[in-house]
Amino acid sequence: MSVTETISNRIRRMRKGQPFAGSLFLNAGSRASVDKALSRMVQAGTLERVIRGVYMRPKESRVLGRVRPSPSRVVEAITKAKQEVIQIHGAEAVRRLGLSTQMQVQTVYYTSGSTREIRVGSAVIRLRHVSNDRLQAAGTPVGVALTALHYLGREEASEAATARVLLSLSREEISKLRACRMPEWMRSALSQALKDVECKSPTSIYPQKNSAIS
């Protein structure tokens, strides 16, 4: 089977509109032959080149016409191909948890890879290298909670803020969070907030999301 046929067969199983890095196919042949095969598919309309090195199967919408992947999806495709771990920035984490309404001026992700910027159309996404401790449970609610607490820091991680973080998690997720590596101040804040929320009555100002802390 030729390089083009091998790549084509794999691409047919991919979802339309889902970006992927061309480097995923380097096991199908040499870099030159893979690049040539992908270029031919772009010329034939089988693939669309999103940015250099990133492609997708074209996707059409009756309302929007040609569908474009979000910059974040493109970055995820690039980092996945490089086997990097990425996590949302702390500012985005606290916003998702309702602890802030401020939006990031520039989208930033934490990464296990190098610090750099990736341009997707008019958007520029920054990847910032951080320690592995900041990347634990990446891509999960536990990771969001941990990132938010790191971002808040010792001074801003009040009992109310920490309780809000806990209330976003299930019982199992809270256990996973407490099992993560973290500074002592954060562990103490979590323990105190957990005790405080457990004592809240049904008329508490805190939402009773689940039975994780009842």
C-alpha positions as CSV (number, residue, x, y, z in Angstrom):
1,M,0.0,0.0,0.0
2,S,1.4,3.4,-1.0
3,V,1.9,6.3,1.5
4,T,-1.0,8.2,0.0
5,E,-3.3,5.2,0.3
6,T,-2.3,4.6,3.9
7,I,-2.8,8.2,4.9
8,S,-6.1,8.4,3.0
9,N,-7.5,5.3,4.7
10,R,-6.7,6.8,8.1
11,I,-8.1,10.2,7.3
12,R,-11.5,8.7,6.2
13,R,-12.0,7.6,9.7
14,M,-11.5,11.1,11.1
15,R,-14.4,13.5,11.8
16,K,-15.0,16.3,9.3
17,G,-13.9,19.7,10.8
18,Q,-11.5,18.0,13.3
19,P,-8.0,19.5,12.9
20,F,-5.0,17.2,13.1
21,A,-1.2,17.6,12.7
22,G,0.3,16.1,9.6
23,S,3.1,14.8,11.7
24,L,0.7,12.1,13.0
25,F,1.4,10.2,9.7
26,L,5.2,10.1,9.8
27,N,5.0,6.4,10.6
28,A,3.5,5.9,7.1
29,G,6.6,7.0,5.3
30,S,9.4,9.6,5.1
31,R,8.6,13.2,5.9
32,A,8.9,14.2,2.3
33,S,6.5,11.5,1.1
34,V,4.0,12.3,3.8
35,D,4.1,16.0,3.1
36,K,3.7,15.3,-0.6
37,A,0.7,13.0,0.0
38,L,-1.0,15.6,2.2
39,S,-0.4,18.4,-0.4
40,R,-2.0,16.3,-3.1
41,M,-5.0,15.7,-0.9
42,V,-5.3,19.5,-0.3
43,Q,-5.1,20.1,-4.1
44,A,-7.8,17.5,-4.7
45,G,-10.1,19.0,-2.0
46,T,-10.0,15.9,0.2
47,L,-8.2,17.9,2.9
48,E,-8.1,21.6,3.9
49,R,-4.9,23.1,5.2
50,V,-5.8,25.1,8.4
51,I,-2.3,26.5,9.1
52,R,1.1,25.1,8.2
53,G,1.3,21.5,9.3
54,V,-2.3,21.3,10.4
55,Y,-5.1,19.9,8.3
56,M,-8.7,18.8,8.5
57,R,-11.4,17.1,6.4
58,P,-13.5,19.9,4.9
59,K,-16.8,20.5,6.7
60,E,-19.8,22.4,5.2
61,S,-22.7,24.0,7.0
62,R,-26.0,25.0,5.3
63,V,-26.0,28.1,7.4
64,L,-22.3,29.0,7.9
65,G,-20.8,27.5,4.8
66,R,-17.3,26.3,5.2
67,V,-16.7,25.5,8.9
68,R,-13.4,26.6,10.5
69,P,-12.0,25.0,13.6
70,S,-11.5,27.2,16.7
71,P,-7.9,28.4,17.4
72,S,-8.0,26.4,20.6
73,R,-8.8,23.2,18.7
74,V,-5.9,23.8,16.4
75,V,-3.6,24.3,19.3
76,E,-4.8,21.1,20.9
77,A,-4.1,19.3,17.7
78,I,-0.5,20.6,17.6
79,T,0.3,19.9,21.2
80,K,-1.3,16.4,21.0
81,A,1.0,15.5,18.1
82,K,4.0,16.7,20.1
83,Q,2.7,14.7,23.2
84,E,2.6,17.9,25.2
85,V,0.3,18.3,28.2
86,I,-1.7,21.5,28.2
87,Q,-4.0,23.0,30.8
88,I,-6.2,26.1,30.8
89,H,-4.7,29.3,32.3
90,G,-5.6,30.1,35.9
91,A,-7.5,33.2,34.9
92,E,-9.8,31.1,32.7
93,A,-10.2,28.5,35.4
94,V,-11.5,31.1,38.0
95,R,-13.8,32.5,35.4
96,R,-15.3,29.1,34.7
97,L,-15.8,28.5,38.4
98,G,-17.7,31.8,38.7
99,L,-15.0,33.4,40.8
100,S,-14.3,36.1,38.2
101,T,-16.0,37.6,35.2
102,Q,-12.8,38.9,33.6
103,M,-12.0,37.4,30.2
104,Q,-8.5,36.8,29.0
105,V,-7.3,39.5,26.5
106,Q,-5.1,36.8,24.9
107,T,-5.8,33.1,25.2
108,V,-3.1,31.4,27.2
109,Y,-2.5,27.8,28.0
110,Y,0.0,26.2,30.4
111,T,2.1,23.5,28.7
112,S,4.7,20.9,29.4
113,G,6.4,22.1,26.2
114,S,8.3,25.3,25.4
115,T,6.9,28.8,25.8
116,R,5.8,30.1,22.4
117,E,2.9,31.7,20.4
118,I,0.8,30.0,17.7
119,R,-1.0,32.2,15.2
120,V,-4.3,30.9,13.8
121,G,-5.7,33.4,11.4
122,S,-6.0,36.6,13.3
123,A,-5.8,34.9,16.7
124,V,-2.6,34.5,18.6
125,I,-2.6,31.8,21.4
126,R,0.3,31.8,23.9
127,L,1.6,28.6,25.4
128,R,3.5,29.1,28.7
129,H,5.8,26.4,30.1
130,V,5.0,25.5,33.7
131,S,6.1,22.8,36.1
132,N,4.3,19.4,36.1
133,D,2.6,20.3,39.4
134,R,0.5,22.8,37.5
135,L,-0.5,20.3,34.9
136,Q,-1.9,17.5,37.1
137,A,-5.3,16.2,36.0
138,A,-5.1,18.4,32.9
139,G,-8.3,18.6,30.9
140,T,-10.6,17.6,33.8
141,P,-12.7,19.4,36.4
142,V,-10.0,18.4,38.9
143,G,-7.3,20.1,36.8
144,V,-9.5,23.3,36.5
145,A,-10.0,23.4,40.3
146,L,-6.2,22.9,41.0
147,T,-5.3,25.6,38.4
148,A,-7.8,28.0,39.9
149,L,-6.4,27.6,43.4
150,H,-2.8,28.0,42.2
151,Y,-3.9,31.2,40.3
152,L,-5.7,32.6,43.4
153,G,-2.7,32.0,45.6
154,R,-2.5,32.0,49.3
155,E,-3.9,35.5,49.8
156,E,-6.9,35.2,47.4
157,A,-7.9,31.6,48.1
158,S,-10.4,32.5,50.9
159,E,-12.7,30.0,52.6
160,A,-15.6,31.2,50.4
161,A,-13.5,30.9,47.2
162,T,-12.1,27.5,48.1
163,A,-15.6,26.3,49.0
164,R,-16.9,27.4,45.6
165,V,-14.1,25.4,44.0
166,L,-15.1,22.3,46.0
167,L,-18.8,22.7,45.1
168,S,-17.9,22.3,41.5
169,L,-16.6,18.8,42.0
170,S,-18.2,15.4,42.8
171,R,-17.1,13.3,45.8
172,E,-14.7,11.3,43.6
173,E,-13.2,14.4,42.1
174,I,-12.6,16.0,45.5
175,S,-10.7,12.9,46.5
176,K,-8.6,13.1,43.3
177,L,-8.0,16.8,44.0
178,R,-6.8,16.1,47.5
179,A,-4.5,13.4,46.2
180,C,-2.7,15.9,43.9
181,R,0.7,17.4,44.8
182,M,0.1,20.9,46.2
183,P,1.7,23.4,48.6
184,E,0.8,23.1,52.2
185,W,-1.2,26.3,52.3
186,M,-3.5,24.9,49.6
187,R,-4.0,21.6,51.3
188,S,-4.9,23.4,54.6
189,A,-7.3,25.7,52.7
190,L,-9.1,22.7,51.1
191,S,-9.4,20.9,54.4
192,Q,-10.8,24.0,56.2
193,A,-13.2,24.7,53.4
194,L,-14.4,21.1,53.3
195,K,-15.2,21.2,57.0
196,D,-17.0,24.5,56.7
197,V,-19.2,23.5,53.8
198,E,-20.1,20.2,55.5
199,C,-21.5,22.2,58.3
200,K,-23.7,24.4,56.1
201,S,-27.5,24.0,56.4
202,P,-29.9,23.4,53.5
203,T,-30.4,27.2,53.5
204,S,-26.8,27.8,52.9
205,I,-25.8,30.5,50.4
206,Y,-23.7,27.8,48.7
207,P,-25.4,25.8,46.0
208,Q,-25.9,22.1,46.9
209,K,-24.7,20.7,43.6
210,N,-24.3,17.2,44.7
211,S,-23.7,14.9,47.6
212,A,-20.0,15.2,47.3
213,I,-19.7,17.1,50.5
214,S,-22.9,16.2,52.3
